[in-house]
Amino acid sequence: MSIRTDIPDRDHPRAVLDAEGVRDAYRRWAGVYDLVFGGVSAHGRRRAVEEVNRLPGTRVLEVGVGTGLALPRYRPEKRVVGIDLSRDMLEKAAARVREERLSQVVGLSEMNAEHMAFADDSFDIAVAMFTASVVPNAKVLFAEMSRVVRPGGHLLFVNHFAAEAGLRWWVERSMAPLSRLLGWHPDFALSDLLDPQAVRVEAMEPCQPAGIFTLVRVRNQPAAALALAAE
Ligand SMILES: C[S@@+](CC[C@H](N)C(=O)[O-])C[C@H]1O[C@@H](n2cnc3c(N)ncnc32)[C@H](O)[C@@H]1O
């Protein structure tokens, strides 16, 4: 499968800087990502795709598709488009699609999830696995995912969310300056992504190992997401 390039010419300055940081980090990660991170994240990824497969609608967007570890798990009737900022990660995903003949994957694009090229209501479901804590502004990511999914569709996230107190809170806060090196924000909290009072969170499920990741399922209400991003 070939990879489309859909990065806008002009971005706001903070995103351009941070997008470069993401590309640098995942250029380093691409060759070893599956080995280092594939195992520990497997349960959350499997649960997210099981949910996607169970939900109504065939038009699925996977945001931050990475090396495409989730792609073989989508049911054949789903029509999956994957986007990512990192060409190095996308090349791995494209090789997987080719080698495993994954006909449910209908497109892979190099695209910034904070400024997507898709029209409103293009998808029934959007899913971001281990990606919300990587993008520069997760509320903008949420608003964009909400925009491109039809009202009443679903947004799913699997992520590690930082503790709000205690030793884990302290460790995660201390690691925050390493974000650029790690390629993700260790101190990322659920409130950085969404306000559970303002959006319809339908489910929150701890995932193995030891509940360090959480699967969040939201019923899409684009107006609420836009208001949050504007805060
Ligand atoms: C931790 S990896 C997760 C990959 C995959 N979802 C998985 O389950 O293994 C995060 C991915 O998000 C991508 N990413 C980060 N910021 C992005 C953005 N603004 N737009 C699109 N992709 C982004 C990175 O390039 C990387 O491939």
The ligand as a Tripos MOL2 file, in Angstrom:
@<TRIPOS>MOLECULE
LIG
   27    29     1     0     0
SMALL
NO_CHARGES

@<TRIPOS>ATOM
      1 C1          2.8690    5.5410   20.9350 C.3       1 LIG1
      2 S1          2.6360    5.5270   19.2110 S.3       1 LIG1
      3 C2          1.1220    4.5410   19.0860 C.3       1 LIG1
      4 C3          1.0250    3.7880   17.7850 C.3       1 LIG1
      5 C4         -0.1850    2.8690   17.6360 C.3       1 LIG1
      6 N1         -1.4300    3.5950   17.8260 N.3       1 LIG1
      7 C5         -0.1300    1.6930   18.5790 C.2       1 LIG1
      8 O1         -1.1610    1.3170   19.1390 O.co2     1 LIG1
      9 O2          0.9300    1.1080   18.7280 O.co2     1 LIG1
     10 C6          2.0240    7.1500   18.8850 C.3       1 LIG1
     11 C7          1.8730    7.4400   17.4120 C.3       1 LIG1
     12 O3          1.1920    8.6910   17.2670 O.3       1 LIG1
     13 C8          1.7780    9.3880   16.1780 C.3       1 LIG1
     14 N2          1.4550   10.8160   16.3060 N.ar      1 LIG1
     15 C9          1.8880   11.6680   17.2530 C.ar      1 LIG1
     16 N3          1.3830   12.8920   17.0730 N.ar      1 LIG1
     17 C10         0.6070   12.8350   15.9640 C.ar      1 LIG1
     18 C11        -0.1770   13.7850   15.2630 C.ar      1 LIG1
     19 N4         -0.2750   15.0510   15.6670 N.pl3     1 LIG1
     20 N5         -0.8220   13.3740   14.1600 N.ar      1 LIG1
     21 C12        -0.7440   12.0840   13.7480 C.ar      1 LIG1
     22 N6         -0.0160   11.1360   14.3760 N.ar      1 LIG1
     23 C13         0.6570   11.4930   15.4730 C.ar      1 LIG1
     24 C14         3.2590    9.0590   16.3020 C.3       1 LIG1
     25 O4          3.9530    9.3110   15.1170 O.3       1 LIG1
     26 C15         3.1990    7.5830   16.6860 C.3       1 LIG1
     27 O5          3.2090    6.7440   15.5610 O.3       1 LIG1
@<TRIPOS>BOND
     1     1     2 1
     2     2     3 1
     3     2    10 1
     4     3     4 1
     5     4     5 1
     6     5     6 1
     7     5     7 1
     8     7     8 2
     9     7     9 1
    10    10    11 1
    11    11    12 1
    12    11    26 1
    13    12    13 1
    14    13    14 1
    15    13    24 1
    16    14    15 ar
    17    14    23 ar
    18    15    16 ar
    19    16    17 ar
    20    17    18 ar
    21    17    23 ar
    22    18    19 1
    23    18    20 ar
    24    20    21 ar
    25    21    22 ar
    26    22    23 ar
    27    24    25 1
    28    24    26 1
    29    26    27 1
@<TRIPOS>SUBSTRUCTURE
     1 LIG1         1 GROUP 0 **** ****
